[in-house]
Each structure stands twice: as structure tokens, then as C-alpha cells.
Amino acid sequence: MNMQKRWVDDMLDLYNAAKRLRDDPWAQTIMEALEAGYEASEHNEQTRKQTLLEKRLIEIDARLNLLRKEFEQAESVKSRQQLYEQAIKLQVERAQIEEERKRHLDSINSS
């Protein structure tokens, strides 16, 4: 069991104890802590996703630069065609990631 799940389980146990004791202020405090923990967790997940997308864009850019250099040095039409096809696939993936990144940022900004 990871630490976050354990923390939530412990907080829910405390919440249930507060309810059994009819201590509504304590129960409310626990619920607020749970909500804050959820929001922090959600923010961390969004940041992680954004970082992964940015890392993949950097990888694609590096690969595209390498393909460009290989293309310039390629001697046969066939090898140039293969390099061109690889570059097109990477450019499509890059565009998809940019769109996903934009949607992700829009969802963060609208929250």
C-alpha cells in the first residue's frame, strides 16, 4: 500500500471516529484535510503529465534533428525516402502531443 493511500485510509478512519463521537467540528477539519490532500495530489498528477509530454517533445525534436542530418548525408533515394517517412511520423506525433498539451493546459486553466 502506498503512502498516499495509507494516509487517505487513516484520515477516513479518523473521520469515522469523529462521526461516531458526534464531533462535527473535528469531522469537518478532517474532511477539509482530505479535500486539500486530493487537490494537491491532482496538481502533482497534472504536473507529472505535463513533464512527460514536454520530455517526449524534446526527444522527438532531438530525433528530428538527427534524421535531418542523416537525410543530408544519405546517398540513395530509397534511404532518403525512409528517413523522410520517419520524420513525417515524428512530426505527426509531435503535433498530437502539442494538441494534448494544449488541452491539458486549457483544462488546468479552466479549473
Biopython code that builds the backbone (N, CA, C, O; Angstrom):
import numpy as np
from Bio.PDB.StructureBuilder import StructureBuilder

atoms = [
    (1, "MET", "N", (0.858, -1.173, 0.000)),
    (1, "MET", "CA", (0.000, 0.000, 0.000)),
    (1, "MET", "C", (0.905, 1.237, 0.000)),
    (1, "MET", "O", (1.819, 1.356, 0.815)),
    (2, "ASN", "N", (0.629, 2.141, -0.923)),
    (2, "ASN", "CA", (1.483, 3.325, -0.967)),
    (2, "ASN", "C", (1.108, 4.310, 0.138)),
    (2, "ASN", "O", (0.062, 4.189, 0.776)),
    (3, "MET", "N", (1.982, 5.278, 0.344)),
    (3, "MET", "CA", (1.802, 6.214, 1.463)),
    (3, "MET", "C", (0.551, 7.069, 1.303)),
    (3, "MET", "O", (-0.138, 7.362, 2.279)),
    (4, "GLN", "N", (0.266, 7.463, 0.074)),
    (4, "GLN", "CA", (-0.903, 8.317, -0.146)),
    (4, "GLN", "C", (-2.195, 7.575, 0.194)),
    (4, "GLN", "O", (-3.084, 8.123, 0.847)),
    (5, "LYS", "N", (-2.288, 6.329, -0.255)),
    (5, "LYS", "CA", (-3.487, 5.539, 0.038)),
    (5, "LYS", "C", (-3.604, 5.300, 1.546)),
    (5, "LYS", "O", (-4.695, 5.374, 2.112)),
    (6, "ARG", "N", (-2.488, 5.018, 2.176)),
    (6, "ARG", "CA", (-2.494, 4.798, 3.629)),
    (6, "ARG", "C", (-2.961, 6.060, 4.355)),
    (6, "ARG", "O", (-3.736, 5.985, 5.308)),
    (7, "TRP", "N", (-2.477, 7.228, 3.893)),
    (7, "TRP", "CA", (-2.882, 8.495, 4.508)),
    (7, "TRP", "C", (-4.390, 8.693, 4.377)),
    (7, "TRP", "O", (-5.056, 9.078, 5.338)),
    (8, "VAL", "N", (-4.925, 8.428, 3.185)),
    (8, "VAL", "CA", (-6.370, 8.576, 2.970)),
    (8, "VAL", "C", (-7.128, 7.611, 3.874)),
    (8, "VAL", "O", (-8.111, 7.994, 4.509)),
    (9, "ASP", "N", (-6.674, 6.361, 3.935)),
    (9, "ASP", "CA", (-7.340, 5.379, 4.798)),
    (9, "ASP", "C", (-7.320, 5.818, 6.263)),
    (9, "ASP", "O", (-8.326, 5.708, 6.963)),
    (10, "ASP", "N", (-6.175, 6.315, 6.718)),
    (10, "ASP", "CA", (-6.072, 6.790, 8.106)),
    (10, "ASP", "C", (-7.001, 7.972, 8.356)),
    (10, "ASP", "O", (-7.664, 8.044, 9.392)),
    (11, "MET", "N", (-7.045, 8.893, 7.404)),
    (11, "MET", "CA", (-7.919, 10.060, 7.560)),
    (11, "MET", "C", (-9.392, 9.644, 7.573)),
    (11, "MET", "O", (-10.187, 10.200, 8.332)),
    (12, "LEU", "N", (-9.754, 8.676, 6.743)),
    (12, "LEU", "CA", (-11.140, 8.195, 6.744)),
    (12, "LEU", "C", (-11.477, 7.504, 8.061)),
    (12, "LEU", "O", (-12.591, 7.637, 8.568)),
    (13, "ASP", "N", (-10.516, 6.766, 8.616)),
    (13, "ASP", "CA", (-10.731, 6.156, 9.932)),
    (13, "ASP", "C", (-10.966, 7.234, 10.989)),
    (13, "ASP", "O", (-11.854, 7.108, 11.832)),
    (14, "LEU", "N", (-10.160, 8.291, 10.934)),
    (14, "LEU", "CA", (-10.348, 9.397, 11.879)),
    (14, "LEU", "C", (-11.699, 10.081, 11.665)),
    (14, "LEU", "O", (-12.379, 10.446, 12.624)),
    (15, "TYR", "N", (-12.072, 10.247, 10.416)),
    (15, "TYR", "CA", (-13.359, 10.869, 10.105)),
    (15, "TYR", "C", (-14.506, 10.038, 10.684)),
    (15, "TYR", "O", (-15.426, 10.574, 11.302)),
    (16, "ASN", "N", (-14.436, 8.722, 10.473)),
    (16, "ASN", "CA", (-15.472, 7.837, 11.016)),
    (16, "ASN", "C", (-15.502, 7.894, 12.547)),
    (16, "ASN", "O", (-16.573, 7.877, 13.153)),
    (17, "ALA", "N", (-14.329, 7.961, 13.160)),
    (17, "ALA", "CA", (-14.271, 8.072, 14.621)),
    (17, "ALA", "C", (-14.908, 9.382, 15.079)),
    (17, "ALA", "O", (-15.650, 9.408, 16.061)),
    (18, "ALA", "N", (-14.618, 10.462, 14.367)),
    (18, "ALA", "CA", (-15.207, 11.760, 14.727)),
    (18, "ALA", "C", (-16.724, 11.721, 14.590)),
    (18, "ALA", "O", (-17.440, 12.285, 15.416)),
    (19, "LYS", "N", (-17.209, 11.059, 13.553)),
    (19, "LYS", "CA", (-18.663, 10.957, 13.361)),
    (19, "LYS", "C", (-19.303, 10.119, 14.468)),
    (19, "LYS", "O", (-20.366, 10.464, 14.984)),
    (20, "ARG", "N", (-18.638, 9.005, 14.829)),
    (20, "ARG", "CA", (-19.165, 8.162, 15.910)),
    (20, "ARG", "C", (-19.222, 8.932, 17.223)),
    (20, "ARG", "O", (-20.136, 8.740, 18.025)),
    (21, "LEU", "N", (-18.242, 9.800, 17.435)),
    (21, "LEU", "CA", (-18.203, 10.616, 18.653)),
    (21, "LEU", "C", (-19.085, 11.863, 18.537)),
    (21, "LEU", "O", (-19.202, 12.646, 19.480)),
    (22, "ARG", "N", (-19.694, 12.029, 17.378)),
    (22, "ARG", "CA", (-20.539, 13.202, 17.085)),
    (22, "ARG", "C", (-19.768, 14.518, 17.260)),
    (22, "ARG", "O", (-20.305, 15.527, 17.715)),
    (23, "ASP", "N", (-18.513, 14.463, 16.886)),
    (23, "ASP", "CA", (-17.664, 15.662, 16.953)),
    (23, "ASP", "C", (-17.600, 16.264, 15.543)),
    (23, "ASP", "O", (-16.647, 16.043, 14.796)),
    (24, "ASP", "N", (-18.639, 17.029, 15.206)),
    (24, "ASP", "CA", (-18.748, 17.580, 13.857)),
    (24, "ASP", "C", (-17.616, 18.542, 13.482)),
    (24, "ASP", "O", (-17.152, 18.503, 12.343)),
    (25, "PRO", "N", (-17.156, 19.397, 14.387)),
    (25, "PRO", "CA", (-16.029, 20.266, 14.008)),
    (25, "PRO", "C", (-14.773, 19.462, 13.637)),
    (25, "PRO", "O", (-14.072, 19.796, 12.682)),
    (26, "TRP", "N", (-14.503, 18.401, 14.405)),
    (26, "TRP", "CA", (-13.346, 17.562, 14.099)),
    (26, "TRP", "C", (-13.559, 16.865, 12.759)),
    (26, "TRP", "O", (-12.644, 16.812, 11.937)),
    (27, "ALA", "N", (-14.754, 16.333, 12.531)),
    (27, "ALA", "CA", (-15.058, 15.665, 11.263)),
    (27, "ALA", "C", (-14.884, 16.638, 10.095)),
    (27, "ALA", "O", (-14.353, 16.268, 9.048)),
    (28, "GLN", "N", (-15.330, 17.872, 10.277)),
    (28, "GLN", "CA", (-15.196, 18.881, 9.221)),
    (28, "GLN", "C", (-13.725, 19.192, 8.943)),
    (28, "GLN", "O", (-13.324, 19.340, 7.788)),
    (29, "THR", "N", (-12.933, 19.288, 9.995)),
    (29, "THR", "CA", (-11.496, 19.543, 9.836)),
    (29, "THR", "C", (-10.832, 18.412, 9.060)),
    (29, "THR", "O", (-9.990, 18.654, 8.195)),
    (30, "ILE", "N", (-11.213, 17.188, 9.372)),
    (30, "ILE", "CA", (-10.648, 16.026, 8.679)),
    (30, "ILE", "C", (-11.065, 16.044, 7.210)),
    (30, "ILE", "O", (-10.247, 15.777, 6.329)),
    (31, "MET", "N", (-12.336, 16.359, 6.943)),
    (31, "MET", "CA", (-12.823, 16.407, 5.569)),
    (31, "MET", "C", (-12.083, 17.487, 4.772)),
    (31, "MET", "O", (-11.746, 17.275, 3.607)),
    (32, "GLU", "N", (-11.835, 18.621, 5.385)),
    (32, "GLU", "CA", (-11.087, 19.693, 4.715)),
    (32, "GLU", "C", (-9.659, 19.250, 4.400)),
    (32, "GLU", "O", (-9.123, 19.573, 3.340)),
    (33, "ALA", "N", (-9.050, 18.512, 5.323)),
    (33, "ALA", "CA", (-7.699, 17.997, 5.085)),
    (33, "ALA", "C", (-7.702, 16.995, 3.935)),
    (33, "ALA", "O", (-6.787, 16.991, 3.111)),
    (34, "LEU", "N", (-8.728, 16.147, 3.875)),
    (34, "LEU", "CA", (-8.845, 15.193, 2.768)),
    (34, "LEU", "C", (-9.003, 15.920, 1.435)),
    (34, "LEU", "O", (-8.367, 15.553, 0.446)),
    (35, "GLU", "N", (-9.842, 16.941, 1.408)),
    (35, "GLU", "CA", (-10.041, 17.704, 0.174)),
    (35, "GLU", "C", (-8.749, 18.391, -0.261)),
    (35, "GLU", "O", (-8.411, 18.393, -1.445)),
    (36, "ALA", "N", (-8.037, 18.967, 0.688)),
    (36, "ALA", "CA", (-6.764, 19.626, 0.367)),
    (36, "ALA", "C", (-5.747, 18.611, -0.148)),
    (36, "ALA", "O", (-4.996, 18.892, -1.082)),
    (37, "GLY", "N", (-5.729, 17.437, 0.464)),
    (37, "GLY", "CA", (-4.827, 16.379, 0.016)),
    (37, "GLY", "C", (-5.158, 15.915, -1.384)),
    (37, "GLY", "O", (-4.259, 15.651, -2.183)),
    (38, "TYR", "N", (-6.454, 15.810, -1.694)),
    (38, "TYR", "CA", (-6.878, 15.408, -3.033)),
    (38, "TYR", "C", (-6.448, 16.446, -4.060)),
    (38, "TYR", "O", (-5.927, 16.101, -5.120)),
    (39, "GLU", "N", (-6.668, 17.721, -3.742)),
    (39, "GLU", "CA", (-6.293, 18.789, -4.671)),
    (39, "GLU", "C", (-4.783, 18.801, -4.915)),
    (39, "GLU", "O", (-4.336, 18.996, -6.046)),
    (40, "ALA", "N", (-4.007, 18.596, -3.868)),
    (40, "ALA", "CA", (-2.548, 18.556, -4.020)),
    (40, "ALA", "C", (-2.139, 17.367, -4.876)),
    (40, "ALA", "O", (-1.256, 17.483, -5.725)),
    (41, "SER", "N", (-2.776, 16.233, -4.657)),
    (41, "SER", "CA", (-2.481, 15.040, -5.438)),
    (41, "SER", "C", (-2.831, 15.253, -6.906)),
    (41, "SER", "O", (-2.074, 14.861, -7.794)),
    (42, "GLU", "N", (-3.971, 15.869, -7.155)),
    (42, "GLU", "CA", (-4.402, 16.159, -8.520)),
    (42, "GLU", "C", (-3.411, 17.107, -9.199)),
    (42, "GLU", "O", (-3.067, 16.915, -10.366)),
    (43, "HIS", "N", (-2.959, 18.112, -8.484)),
    (43, "HIS", "CA", (-1.981, 19.059, -9.031)),
    (43, "HIS", "C", (-0.674, 18.340, -9.377)),
    (43, "HIS", "O", (-0.089, 18.582, -10.432)),
    (44, "ASN", "N", (-0.222, 17.457, -8.486)),
    (44, "ASN", "CA", (1.005, 16.700, -8.739)),
    (44, "ASN", "C", (0.863, 15.825, -9.974)),
    (44, "ASN", "O", (1.804, 15.709, -10.758)),
    (45, "GLU", "N", (-0.295, 15.209, -10.157)),
    (45, "GLU", "CA", (-0.529, 14.358, -11.324)),
    (45, "GLU", "C", (-0.526, 15.189, -12.604)),
    (45, "GLU", "O", (0.036, 14.769, -13.616)),
    (46, "GLN", "N", (-1.143, 16.351, -12.566)),
    (46, "GLN", "CA", (-1.153, 17.228, -13.741)),
    (46, "GLN", "C", (0.266, 17.678, -14.088)),
    (46, "GLN", "O", (0.639, 17.722, -15.260)),
    (47, "THR", "N", (1.039, 18.005, -13.083)),
    (47, "THR", "CA", (2.428, 18.416, -13.303)),
    (47, "THR", "C", (3.235, 17.268, -13.892)),
    (47, "THR", "O", (4.052, 17.475, -14.788)),
    (48, "ARG", "N", (3.008, 16.058, -13.390)),
    (48, "ARG", "CA", (3.720, 14.881, -13.902)),
    (48, "ARG", "C", (3.386, 14.653, -15.370)),
    (48, "ARG", "O", (4.280, 14.401, -16.179)),
    (49, "LYS", "N", (2.098, 14.740, -15.720)),
    (49, "LYS", "CA", (1.689, 14.553, -17.116)),
    (49, "LYS", "C", (2.330, 15.597, -18.019)),
    (49, "LYS", "O", (2.820, 15.278, -19.102)),
    (50, "GLN", "N", (2.322, 16.842, -17.566)),
    (50, "GLN", "CA", (2.905, 17.932, -18.349)),
    (50, "GLN", "C", (4.398, 17.693, -18.568)),
    (50, "GLN", "O", (4.910, 17.915, -19.666)),
    (51, "THR", "N", (5.087, 17.245, -17.536)),
    (51, "THR", "CA", (6.518, 16.973, -17.630)),
    (51, "THR", "C", (6.796, 15.848, -18.619)),
    (51, "THR", "O", (7.742, 15.933, -19.402)),
    (52, "LEU", "N", (5.982, 14.794, -18.590)),
    (52, "LEU", "CA", (6.157, 13.685, -19.528)),
    (52, "LEU", "C", (5.947, 14.138, -20.966)),
    (52, "LEU", "O", (6.697, 13.739, -21.858)),
    (53, "LEU", "N", (4.939, 14.963, -21.196)),
    (53, "LEU", "CA", (4.687, 15.465, -22.545)),
    (53, "LEU", "C", (5.857, 16.322, -23.029)),
    (53, "LEU", "O", (6.298, 16.190, -24.171)),
    (54, "GLU", "N", (6.350, 17.185, -22.171)),
    (54, "GLU", "CA", (7.479, 18.040, -22.546)),
    (54, "GLU", "C", (8.731, 17.213, -22.819)),
    (54, "GLU", "O", (9.489, 17.514, -23.741)),
    (55, "LYS", "N", (8.946, 16.177, -22.023)),
    (55, "LYS", "CA", (10.104, 15.302, -22.227)),
    (55, "LYS", "C", (10.002, 14.601, -23.579)),
    (55, "LYS", "O", (10.993, 14.489, -24.301)),
    (56, "ARG", "N", (8.808, 14.132, -23.917)),
    (56, "ARG", "CA", (8.630, 13.450, -25.204)),
    (56, "ARG", "C", (8.853, 14.423, -26.364)),
    (56, "ARG", "O", (9.431, 14.039, -27.381)),
    (57, "LEU", "N", (8.411, 15.667, -26.231)),
    (57, "LEU", "CA", (8.649, 16.660, -27.282)),
    (57, "LEU", "C", (10.146, 16.888, -27.488)),
    (57, "LEU", "O", (10.606, 17.013, -28.623)),
    (58, "ILE", "N", (10.891, 16.941, -26.416)),
    (58, "ILE", "CA", (12.344, 17.118, -26.515)),
    (58, "ILE", "C", (12.971, 15.926, -27.228)),
    (58, "ILE", "O", (13.859, 16.095, -28.065)),
    (59, "GLU", "N", (12.508, 14.714, -26.896)),
    (59, "GLU", "CA", (13.023, 13.507, -27.550)),
    (59, "GLU", "C", (12.723, 13.533, -29.045)),
    (59, "GLU", "O", (13.580, 13.193, -29.861)),
    (60, "ILE", "N", (11.512, 13.934, -29.399)),
    (60, "ILE", "CA", (11.127, 13.991, -30.812)),
    (60, "ILE", "C", (11.974, 15.026, -31.550)),
    (60, "ILE", "O", (12.454, 14.760, -32.651)),
    (61, "ASP", "N", (12.158, 16.192, -30.956)),
    (61, "ASP", "CA", (12.970, 17.232, -31.595)),
    (61, "ASP", "C", (14.402, 16.756, -31.831)),
    (61, "ASP", "O", (14.982, 17.012, -32.886)),
    (62, "ALA", "N", (14.962, 16.070, -30.852)),
    (62, "ALA", "CA", (16.323, 15.551, -30.998)),
    (62, "ALA", "C", (16.385, 14.526, -32.128)),
    (62, "ALA", "O", (17.318, 14.524, -32.931)),
    (63, "ARG", "N", (15.379, 13.657, -32.177)),
    (63, "ARG", "CA", (15.341, 12.637, -33.236)),
    (63, "ARG", "C", (15.152, 13.285, -34.608)),
    (63, "ARG", "O", (15.765, 12.850, -35.583)),
    (64, "LEU", "N", (14.319, 14.307, -34.694)),
    (64, "LEU", "CA", (14.122, 15.004, -35.971)),
    (64, "LEU", "C", (15.419, 15.672, -36.436)),
    (64, "LEU", "O", (15.728, 15.651, -37.627)),
    (65, "ASN", "N", (16.167, 16.254, -35.527)),
    (65, "ASN", "CA", (17.459, 16.851, -35.891)),
    (65, "ASN", "C", (18.426, 15.803, -36.417)),
    (65, "ASN", "O", (19.139, 16.031, -37.395)),
    (66, "LEU", "N", (18.440, 14.660, -35.759)),
    (66, "LEU", "CA", (19.303, 13.571, -36.206)),
    (66, "LEU", "C", (18.876, 13.074, -37.589)),
    (66, "LEU", "O", (19.719, 12.833, -38.454)),
    (67, "LEU", "N", (17.575, 12.923, -37.793)),
    (67, "LEU", "CA", (17.079, 12.478, -39.100)),
    (67, "LEU", "C", (17.437, 13.481, -40.200)),
    (67, "LEU", "O", (17.775, 13.088, -41.317)),
    (68, "ARG", "N", (17.363, 14.774, -39.880)),
    (68, "ARG", "CA", (17.721, 15.798, -40.867)),
    (68, "ARG", "C", (19.183, 15.644, -41.288)),
    (68, "ARG", "O", (19.503, 15.725, -42.474)),
    (69, "LYS", "N", (20.062, 15.423, -40.321)),
    (69, "LYS", "CA", (21.481, 15.240, -40.633)),
    (69, "LYS", "C", (21.702, 13.971, -41.453)),
    (69, "LYS", "O", (22.484, 13.966, -42.404)),
    (70, "GLU", "N", (21.005, 12.892, -41.079)),
    (70, "GLU", "CA", (21.124, 11.642, -41.827)),
    (70, "GLU", "C", (20.601, 11.823, -43.249)),
    (70, "GLU", "O", (21.168, 11.283, -44.198)),
    (71, "PHE", "N", (19.523, 12.582, -43.389)),
    (71, "PHE", "CA", (18.932, 12.838, -44.701)),
    (71, "PHE", "C", (19.934, 13.572, -45.598)),
    (71, "PHE", "O", (20.085, 13.238, -46.773)),
    (72, "GLU", "N", (20.609, 14.568, -45.038)),
    (72, "GLU", "CA", (21.588, 15.340, -45.810)),
    (72, "GLU", "C", (22.756, 14.477, -46.269)),
    (72, "GLU", "O", (23.353, 14.749, -47.311)),
    (73, "GLN", "N", (23.086, 13.443, -45.507)),
    (73, "GLN", "CA", (24.216, 12.589, -45.840)),
    (73, "GLN", "C", (23.814, 11.342, -46.621)),
    (73, "GLN", "O", (24.674, 10.623, -47.130)),
    (74, "ALA", "N", (22.515, 11.087, -46.717)),
    (74, "ALA", "CA", (22.053, 9.880, -47.410)),
    (74, "ALA", "C", (22.395, 9.975, -48.891)),
    (74, "ALA", "O", (22.286, 11.034, -49.509)),
    (75, "GLU", "N", (22.810, 8.846, -49.438)),
    (75, "GLU", "CA", (23.228, 8.839, -50.841)),
    (75, "GLU", "C", (22.172, 8.266, -51.765)),
    (75, "GLU", "O", (22.126, 8.615, -52.944)),
    (76, "SER", "N", (21.325, 7.392, -51.248)),
    (76, "SER", "CA", (20.333, 6.778, -52.138)),
    (76, "SER", "C", (18.955, 7.395, -51.923)),
    (76, "SER", "O", (18.627, 7.892, -50.846)),
    (77, "VAL", "N", (18.171, 7.344, -52.985)),
    (77, "VAL", "CA", (16.800, 7.856, -52.926)),
    (77, "VAL", "C", (15.990, 7.041, -51.927)),
    (77, "VAL", "O", (15.165, 7.588, -51.195)),
    (78, "LYS", "N", (16.228, 5.730, -51.900)),
    (78, "LYS", "CA", (15.476, 4.855, -51.001)),
    (78, "LYS", "C", (15.732, 5.221, -49.531)),
    (78, "LYS", "O", (14.794, 5.315, -48.740)),
    (79, "SER", "N", (16.986, 5.423, -49.177)),
    (79, "SER", "CA", (17.277, 5.758, -47.778)),
    (79, "SER", "C", (16.718, 7.137, -47.425)),
    (79, "SER", "O", (16.252, 7.344, -46.304)),
    (80, "ARG", "N", (16.760, 8.076, -48.365)),
    (80, "ARG", "CA", (16.162, 9.394, -48.113)),
    (80, "ARG", "C", (14.654, 9.270, -47.914)),
    (80, "ARG", "O", (14.072, 9.931, -47.053)),
    (81, "GLN", "N", (14.038, 8.418, -48.719)),
    (81, "GLN", "CA", (12.588, 8.212, -48.592)),
    (81, "GLN", "C", (12.244, 7.634, -47.212)),
    (81, "GLN", "O", (11.280, 8.063, -46.578)),
    (82, "GLN", "N", (13.032, 6.666, -46.755)),
    (82, "GLN", "CA", (12.790, 6.064, -45.439)),
    (82, "GLN", "C", (12.967, 7.093, -44.316)),
    (82, "GLN", "O", (12.175, 7.137, -43.375)),
    (83, "LEU", "N", (13.996, 7.903, -44.424)),
    (83, "LEU", "CA", (14.231, 8.942, -43.416)),
    (83, "LEU", "C", (13.104, 9.967, -43.427)),
    (83, "LEU", "O", (12.661, 10.430, -42.376)),
    (84, "TYR", "N", (12.649, 10.313, -44.621)),
    (84, "TYR", "CA", (11.548, 11.267, -44.757)),
    (84, "TYR", "C", (10.282, 10.718, -44.094)),
    (84, "TYR", "O", (9.583, 11.445, -43.388)),
    (85, "GLU", "N", (9.989, 9.436, -44.322)),
    (85, "GLU", "CA", (8.803, 8.808, -43.728)),
    (85, "GLU", "C", (8.896, 8.787, -42.202)),
    (85, "GLU", "O", (7.906, 9.031, -41.512)),
    (86, "GLN", "N", (10.073, 8.498, -41.688)),
    (86, "GLN", "CA", (10.259, 8.520, -40.231)),
    (86, "GLN", "C", (10.019, 9.926, -39.675)),
    (86, "GLN", "O", (9.393, 10.098, -38.630)),
    (87, "ALA", "N", (10.529, 10.921, -40.397)),
    (87, "ALA", "CA", (10.364, 12.305, -39.951)),
    (87, "ALA", "C", (8.894, 12.709, -39.960)),
    (87, "ALA", "O", (8.433, 13.391, -39.045)),
    (88, "ILE", "N", (8.162, 12.297, -40.979)),
    (88, "ILE", "CA", (6.732, 12.624, -41.060)),
    (88, "ILE", "C", (5.991, 12.011, -39.874)),
    (88, "ILE", "O", (5.161, 12.674, -39.252)),
    (89, "LYS", "N", (6.286, 10.748, -39.556)),
    (89, "LYS", "CA", (5.633, 10.090, -38.417)),
    (89, "LYS", "C", (5.925, 10.841, -37.117)),
    (89, "LYS", "O", (5.035, 11.030, -36.287)),
    (90, "LEU", "N", (7.164, 11.261, -36.949)),
    (90, "LEU", "CA", (7.524, 12.005, -35.738)),
    (90, "LEU", "C", (6.837, 13.370, -35.698)),
    (90, "LEU", "O", (6.428, 13.831, -34.632)),
    (91, "GLN", "N", (6.713, 14.010, -36.848)),
    (91, "GLN", "CA", (6.039, 15.311, -36.884)),
    (91, "GLN", "C", (4.557, 15.167, -36.548)),
    (91, "GLN", "O", (3.980, 16.026, -35.882)),
    (92, "VAL", "N", (3.948, 14.084, -37.011)),
    (92, "VAL", "CA", (2.542, 13.823, -36.669)),
    (92, "VAL", "C", (2.417, 13.589, -35.165)),
    (92, "VAL", "O", (1.527, 14.139, -34.517)),
    (93, "GLU", "N", (3.312, 12.771, -34.615)),
    (93, "GLU", "CA", (3.286, 12.523, -33.172)),
    (93, "GLU", "C", (3.504, 13.820, -32.397)),
    (93, "GLU", "O", (2.862, 14.060, -31.374)),
    (94, "ARG", "N", (4.410, 14.647, -32.892)),
    (94, "ARG", "CA", (4.683, 15.929, -32.230)),
    (94, "ARG", "C", (3.433, 16.811, -32.225)),
    (94, "ARG", "O", (3.110, 17.433, -31.213)),
    (95, "ALA", "N", (2.741, 16.860, -33.349)),
    (95, "ALA", "CA", (1.514, 17.664, -33.434)),
    (95, "ALA", "C", (0.451, 17.132, -32.473)),
    (95, "ALA", "O", (-0.257, 17.910, -31.834)),
    (96, "GLN", "N", (0.339, 15.803, -32.371)),
    (96, "GLN", "CA", (-0.630, 15.205, -31.451)),
    (96, "GLN", "C", (-0.286, 15.539, -30.004)),
    (96, "GLN", "O", (-1.173, 15.844, -29.206)),
    (97, "ILE", "N", (0.983, 15.483, -29.669)),
    (97, "ILE", "CA", (1.410, 15.801, -28.305)),
    (97, "ILE", "C", (1.168, 17.274, -28.006)),
    (97, "ILE", "O", (0.721, 17.623, -26.914)),
    (98, "GLU", "N", (1.461, 18.138, -28.970)),
    (98, "GLU", "CA", (1.206, 19.574, -28.780)),
    (98, "GLU", "C", (-0.278, 19.820, -28.524)),
    (98, "GLU", "O", (-0.641, 20.628, -27.669)),
    (99, "GLU", "N", (-1.133, 19.120, -29.270)),
    (99, "GLU", "CA", (-2.580, 19.275, -29.079)),
    (99, "GLU", "C", (-2.999, 18.757, -27.702)),
    (99, "GLU", "O", (-3.802, 19.389, -27.016)),
    (100, "GLU", "N", (-2.456, 17.612, -27.303)),
    (100, "GLU", "CA", (-2.761, 17.064, -25.977)),
    (100, "GLU", "C", (-2.274, 18.013, -24.882)),
    (100, "GLU", "O", (-2.961, 18.232, -23.884)),
    (101, "ARG", "N", (-1.105, 18.561, -25.079)),
    (101, "ARG", "CA", (-0.540, 19.510, -24.118)),
    (101, "ARG", "C", (-1.416, 20.759, -24.006)),
    (101, "ARG", "O", (-1.645, 21.270, -22.910)),
    (102, "LYS", "N", (-1.897, 21.239, -25.145)),
    (102, "LYS", "CA", (-2.773, 22.412, -25.154)),
    (102, "LYS", "C", (-4.077, 22.109, -24.408)),
    (102, "LYS", "O", (-4.531, 22.915, -23.596)),
    (103, "ARG", "N", (-4.679, 20.939, -24.685)),
    (103, "ARG", "CA", (-5.910, 20.550, -23.977)),
    (103, "ARG", "C", (-5.656, 20.453, -22.480)),
    (103, "ARG", "O", (-6.472, 20.895, -21.671)),
    (104, "HIS", "N", (-4.525, 19.874, -22.122)),
    (104, "HIS", "CA", (-4.171, 19.711, -20.712)),
    (104, "HIS", "C", (-4.034, 21.081, -20.037)),
    (104, "HIS", "O", (-4.561, 21.291, -18.944)),
    (105, "LEU", "N", (-3.331, 22.003, -20.685)),
    (105, "LEU", "CA", (-3.167, 23.344, -20.116)),
    (105, "LEU", "C", (-4.500, 24.078, -20.037)),
    (105, "LEU", "O", (-4.764, 24.785, -19.064)),
    (106, "ASP", "N", (-5.343, 23.912, -21.058)),
    (106, "ASP", "CA", (-6.669, 24.539, -21.036)),
    (106, "ASP", "C", (-7.501, 24.010, -19.877)),
    (106, "ASP", "O", (-8.217, 24.769, -19.223)),
    (107, "SER", "N", (-7.407, 22.693, -19.620)),
    (107, "SER", "CA", (-8.187, 22.115, -18.517)),
    (107, "SER", "C", (-7.678, 22.622, -17.169)),
    (107, "SER", "O", (-8.465, 22.821, -16.243)),
    (108, "ILE", "N", (-6.382, 22.827, -17.055)),
    (108, "ILE", "CA", (-5.816, 23.363, -15.812)),
    (108, "ILE", "C", (-6.281, 24.803, -15.619)),
    (108, "ILE", "O", (-6.675, 25.193, -14.520)),
    (109, "ASN", "N", (-6.233, 25.585, -16.687)),
    (109, "ASN", "CA", (-6.606, 26.999, -16.594)),
    (109, "ASN", "C", (-8.094, 27.195, -16.353)),
    (109, "ASN", "O", (-8.500, 28.198, -15.766)),
    (110, "SER", "N", (-8.915, 26.242, -16.803)),
    (110, "SER", "CA", (-10.360, 26.383, -16.605)),
    (110, "SER", "C", (-10.802, 25.910, -15.224)),
    (110, "SER", "O", (-11.938, 26.160, -14.820)),
    (111, "SER", "N", (-9.918, 25.232, -14.499)),
    (111, "SER", "CA", (-10.268, 24.747, -13.155)),
    (111, "SER", "C", (-10.204, 25.848, -12.137)),
    (111, "SER", "O", (-10.468, 25.615, -10.958)),
]
sb = StructureBuilder()
sb.init_structure("model")
sb.init_model(0)
sb.init_chain("A")
sb.init_seg("    ")
for serial, (resi, resn, name, xyz) in enumerate(atoms, 1):
    if name == "N":
        sb.init_residue(resn, " ", resi, " ")
    sb.init_atom(name, np.array(xyz, "f"), 0.0, 1.0, " ", f" {name:<3s}", serial, name[0])
structure = sb.get_structure()
